[in-house]
Amino acid sequence: MTDDDRITLFYSPQSRATGTRVLLEELGAPYDLHVLNMKAGEQRKPAYLAINPLGKVPAIRHRGALVTEQVAICIYLADLFPQAGLTPSIDDPRRGPYLRWIAYYAASFEPALIDRFMQRTPAPVTQSPYADYDTMLGALEAQLSTGPYLLGERMTAADILWGVAFHWTMTFGIVPRKDVFTRYAERITSRPIFQKITAADAEMAAQHAAACQT
Ligand SMILES: N[C@@H](CCC(=O)N[C@@H](CS)C(=O)NCC(=O)O)C(=O)O
């Protein structure tokens, strides 16, 4: 293991980067945090915009290459540590559905979520990337009902992405607290690593808030 093998995670607590950190821990990956105080607007300063022009976290740097976008990072990291058993191999029949549901997160779920959160009138079903909100969520509900995990009996990196997402979207009241979603999210949020990162996030977020008051 060289220094170059360590992963740098551009991070802010209680954000979409939290799921990436949980995944890194579940994979047993060597990583360092590059923390941005988003309350102080550090993500919009030139230094970070030179790394990610969108000013968003998560982003990771590994062996000199930069990866942004949660779903790309999720696939990349799980493939990097196959020994952790969180990614179906390329010839595993679950590989296609695994990629499907990870892509679904960014391509269908998030656009629907933001439309719903902003109370915007969605595009007509034939032009909307996610058809309509109820259909988009209904497809997920049907898949999760086959459980316990998205792809059946074994947890994958996709479940970390989705479990953390259901947790925060239900907390914000954007996704309804249906039993199937609640039980699914709890499978991830009850894990010691999620609990540990949540506690560390609360502490870091409080420090960030305090730093803004001085
Ligand atoms: N498309 C990005 C979105 C990431 C994103 O929205 N991150 C939020 C944190 S939850 C962010 O960095 N917001 C800071 C800002 O826009 O100022 C992804 O999927 O990774």
The ligand as a MOL file (V3000), in Angstrom:
LIG
                    3D

  0  0  0     0  0            999 V3000
M  V30 BEGIN CTAB
M  V30 COUNTS 20 19 0 0 0
M  V30 BEGIN ATOM
M  V30 1 N -24.9030 15.2520 -8.5830 0
M  V30 2 C -24.1660 15.2510 -7.3530 0
M  V30 3 C -24.9530 16.0380 -6.3300 0
M  V30 4 C -24.2310 16.1490 -5.0010 0
M  V30 5 C -24.8800 17.2070 -4.1210 0
M  V30 6 O -25.9930 17.6870 -4.3770 0
M  V30 7 N -24.1940 17.5530 -3.0120 0
M  V30 8 C -24.6380 18.6010 -2.1280 0
M  V30 9 C -24.5520 18.0930 -0.6830 0
M  V30 10 S -25.8720 17.0930 -0.1870 0
M  V30 11 C -23.6500 19.7670 -2.1870 0
M  V30 12 O -22.4710 19.5480 -2.3150 0
M  V30 13 N -24.1560 21.0090 -2.0520 0
M  V30 14 C -23.3230 22.1680 -1.9000 0
M  V30 15 C -23.7160 23.3340 -2.7470 0
M  V30 16 O -24.3390 23.1550 -3.7860 0
M  V30 17 O -23.3520 24.4410 -2.3870 0
M  V30 18 C -23.9370 13.8060 -6.8680 0
M  V30 19 O -24.8110 12.9620 -7.0750 0
M  V30 20 O -22.8820 13.5290 -6.3070 0
M  V30 END ATOM
M  V30 BEGIN BOND
M  V30 1 1 1 2
M  V30 2 1 2 3
M  V30 3 1 2 18
M  V30 4 1 3 4
M  V30 5 1 4 5
M  V30 6 2 5 6
M  V30 7 1 5 7
M  V30 8 1 7 8
M  V30 9 1 8 9
M  V30 10 1 8 11
M  V30 11 1 9 10
M  V30 12 2 11 12
M  V30 13 1 11 13
M  V30 14 1 13 14
M  V30 15 1 14 15
M  V30 16 2 15 16
M  V30 17 1 15 17
M  V30 18 2 18 19
M  V30 19 1 18 20
M  V30 END BOND
M  V30 END CTAB
M  END
